[in-house]
């Protein structure tokens, strides 16, 4: 067993364990944290496949941003686990159907008849200065430019829709206008009045 | 026999790497200790005080004494706390703060791991730091800690976007994600540094960096006047010290990255002086001084102002400047942006 294989099995074991704990952990916060561990380990596996850009992006986007917000929501919500588990047997047939479907799909793709070593040669290891970030960028902006732009537009629509759905102006709450706040001058808020002294100097309260 | 030889080289590599890691972490921890001393002295002078001056000559042993004090103290785990996660919190804060240093170059050759996607790696690893804060706040089972964690999570995620976009500008200018290539792209003197063509991004990066490390004036995660000390209010002794170490290690990290990405790293500002690591340390020191100066000068931001600044000011500025840089690169003046 080579060093890389040992690392692969180490990561794979952690990934399977973390994945199982995501669905078996009783505490939803623990489940979310195990999902983070699963993502991080999957990124490690991708690095072994020389997909360093995708691996680091997985950590950056899913672990660094998406899961933080996920955790945020899970911590804020009051989740009643017993109530969630009530419908377990009702949903079992549908869940079983979906998982069988997933298995069939995976078998179709990963079957050794189509993707075995005799059909596809082992990918060659690239030299150390090979940058797959650059290669990925080149492909995205040349061969797959239309698909890429289409995906970008769909994302933009989703962003606009999400903002439009949550945007509401409440009449009863007061808003601050930062531009006005910054523009305020002393004379707008403060008035200096000249007035005569009400007491003669030196004749203060009991003398200081 | 050959496999035995292979194992021997593997062990040698591991040991040698460990030695190199120690050679990096030890000076870093010393730097952290004396950064706390510098902070107390400099802020003291700015407020017309003397600062620490009792332990050792000019108070120079003060950080050592503080460290010893924290080591001797008991780590108290609150009764309702989630024990495992409570311990895991500080570890998850310090681990990314140290791991990010793996790809930081100090000269053309002095680097632990010279990887292609260095800049991406730093961004990904530093984005992990927020978990420690959230877990610490949640596991403490205290409302102040939890509020601090929530604030911190929202703030760090928001400013990470602006920070990431600022770095996109740098990688456009350098056309590389490798930190050594980025520094070498700025060779030729002061006027070649990326601070000039990318000035708006530099300002955004510096301020977003202060927000990312939860330093004043963006320290609402701690906000001792509002939520006592935020996410680490329940921590004591060495567990608390680990948060402290991580904050200062992150401070040095952001200062180092600013120096490498915008201030030319180890490149000398004038052509007739040689490039040297001394320049890098000088630049890091300057940026760190700015951080301390900010803390002594600005009052803490209000929470809604922080969110507004991040989302409505910084992100539009960075996006606009990326478009400017990209557009200018297509014109004959593209050489100004490298």
Interface residues (C-beta under 8 A of the other chain):
Chain A: X3 X29 X33 X36 X52 X53 X56 X57 X59 X60 X63 X64 X65 X68 X69 X71 X72 X75 X76 X129 X130 X131 X133 X176 X178
Chain B: X10 X85 X115 X116 X117 X120 X121 X123 X124 X125 X127 X128 X130 X131 X134 X135 X138 X146 X150 X153 X154 X156 X157 X160 X164 X177 X304 X305 X308
